[in-house]
Amino acid sequence: MSHDHTTRTPAGHADHAGHADHAGHAGHGPTSWAMAARATLHCLTGCAIGEVLGMVVGTALGLHNAATVVLSIALAFVFGYGLTVRGVLGSGVDLRSALKVALAADTVSIAVMEVVDNTAVVAVPGAMDAGLGSWLFWASLAGSLALAFLVTTPVNRALISRGKGHAVVHAHHH
């Protein structure tokens, strides 16, 4: 049975405090692809915010491509963890505990996403140097994030089925 606990904030943003059907998580049997996709989408949201912001800032400031990638990765982790911490804090735990949950839940997922999407963007000839007004810049960034979603979903499925990754977050949503 699927339960959608996603709520909308007044600004219309999704709050993924409980974004999974609870059957088959935390190591209790096989994890559905839908659950893995929801966990990946949650993680991708934070990663995409940081990634896009890093690429935009780095490009706008004329940073070297390597510095832009490092900035994007750092911001992806900050925003990825931040979204999870925000949801876990809502369950009443303290900040330190929420940070531990976010680190356990998101580190592997964010790392895989960042390797995939940054490799993809860098691999597109001219994408990093195209500039913010270029369709090539935005298309390569969007494509790289889509590819990261496709590669990371099976990783998250495996983690959740073993009681790791986003399964750790679900312990705080009951």
C-alpha positions in Angstrom: 0.0 0.0 0.0 1.4 3.4 -0.9 1.2 6.4 1.3 2.2 9.8 0.0 3.2 11.9 2.9 4.5 14.7 0.7 3.0 18.0 1.8 3.3 21.4 0.2 4.7 24.5 2.0 2.9 27.8 1.6 5.4 28.6 -1.2 4.3 25.4 -3.0 7.6 23.5 -2.4 7.4 19.8 -1.6 8.3 18.7 1.9 9.4 15.1 1.6 9.3 14.4 5.3 7.7 11.0 4.6 8.1 10.2 0.9 7.9 6.4 0.7 5.6 3.5 1.0 6.8 2.0 4.2 6.6 -1.6 3.0 10.0 -2.9 2.0 12.2 -0.2 3.6 14.9 -0.4 6.3 16.0 -3.8 5.2 12.6 -5.5 5.4 12.6 -7.2 2.0 12.9 -5.9 -1.6 12.6 -2.2 -2.2 10.3 -1.0 -4.9 11.6 1.0 -7.9 9.0 3.6 -7.0 10.4 4.0 -3.5 14.0 4.2 -4.9 13.0 6.8 -7.5 11.3 8.9 -4.8 14.4 8.8 -2.6 16.6 9.6 -5.6 14.3 12.5 -6.6 14.5 13.9 -3.1 18.3 13.7 -3.1 18.4 15.1 -6.7 16.4 18.1 -5.7 19.1 19.3 -3.2 21.9 18.2 -5.6 20.3 20.1 -8.5 19.9 23.3 -6.5 23.5 23.2 -5.4 24.8 22.1 -8.8 22.9 24.7 -10.8 23.8 27.5 -8.3 27.5 26.4 -8.4 27.6 26.3 -12.2 25.8 29.7 -12.5 28.0 31.4 -9.9 31.2 29.9 -11.3 30.3 30.7 -14.8 29.2 34.2 -14.0 32.4 34.9 -12.0 34.5 33.5 -14.8 36.0 30.9 -12.5 38.2 28.1 -14.0 36.2 25.0 -15.0 37.8 23.0 -12.2 36.9 25.7 -9.6 33.3 25.8 -10.9 33.0 22.0 -10.6 34.4 22.1 -7.0 31.9 24.9 -6.1 29.0 22.9 -7.6 29.9 19.7 -5.8 30.3 21.6 -2.5 26.9 23.3 -2.9 25.2 20.1 -4.0 26.3 18.4 -0.7 25.2 21.5 1.3 21.8 21.7 -0.2 21.3 17.9 -0.4 22.1 17.5 3.3 20.1 20.6 4.1 16.9 19.3 2.7 17.2 16.1 4.6 18.1 17.9 7.8 15.1 20.1 7.4 12.7 17.1 7.1 14.3 15.2 10.0 14.2 18.3 12.3 10.5 18.3 11.7 10.3 14.9 13.4 11.5 16.5 16.6 15.2 15.4 16.8 18.0 17.8 17.7 20.3 19.3 15.0 23.2 17.1 15.8 21.1 13.9 15.4 19.5 15.4 12.2 23.0 16.0 10.7 24.0 12.4 11.5 20.9 11.1 9.8 21.5 13.3 6.7 25.1 12.1 6.5 24.0 8.5 6.7 21.1 8.9 4.3 22.6 11.0 1.6 26.4 10.7 1.3 26.5 7.8 -1.1 23.6 9.1 -3.2 25.0 12.6 -3.5 28.5 11.3 -4.2 27.2 9.1 -7.0 25.1 11.9 -8.5 28.0 14.3 -8.4 30.4 12.0 -10.1 27.9 11.2 -12.8 26.6 14.7 -13.5 29.9 16.5 -13.3 31.6 14.0 -15.6 28.7 14.3 -18.0 28.8 18.1 -18.1 32.6 18.2 -18.5 32.4 15.6 -21.3 30.1 17.7 -23.5 32.5 19.7 -25.7 32.2 23.5 -24.9 29.4 23.1 -22.3 31.5 24.5 -19.4 32.6 27.5 -21.5 29.3 28.1 -23.2 28.0 30.8 -20.8 24.7 31.2 -19.0 22.9 32.5 -22.1 23.7 29.4 -24.1 21.3 26.5 -24.7 24.4 24.2 -24.7 25.2 25.1 -21.1 21.6 24.5 -19.9 20.9 21.4 -22.0 24.1 19.7 -20.8 23.4 20.6 -17.2 19.8 19.3 -17.5 20.9 16.1 -19.3 23.7 15.5 -16.8 21.2 15.7 -13.9 18.8 13.3 -15.7 21.6 10.9 -16.3 22.6 11.1 -12.6 19.0 10.3 -11.6 19.0 7.2 -13.8 22.4 5.9 -12.5 21.7 6.7 -8.8 18.2 5.2 -8.6 19.4 1.6 -8.6 22.1 2.5 -6.1 19.5 4.0 -3.8 17.3 0.9 -4.3 20.1 -1.3 -3.1 20.9 0.9 -0.2 17.3 1.1 1.0 16.8 -2.6 0.7 19.8 -3.1 3.1 18.4 -0.6 5.6 20.9 2.1 4.6 20.7 5.4 2.6 17.2 6.9 2.7 15.9 4.0 4.9 17.7 5.8 7.8 15.5 8.8 7.3 12.3 6.7 7.5 13.1 5.8 11.1 12.3 9.4 12.0 8.9 9.6 10.2 6.9 7.2 12.2 
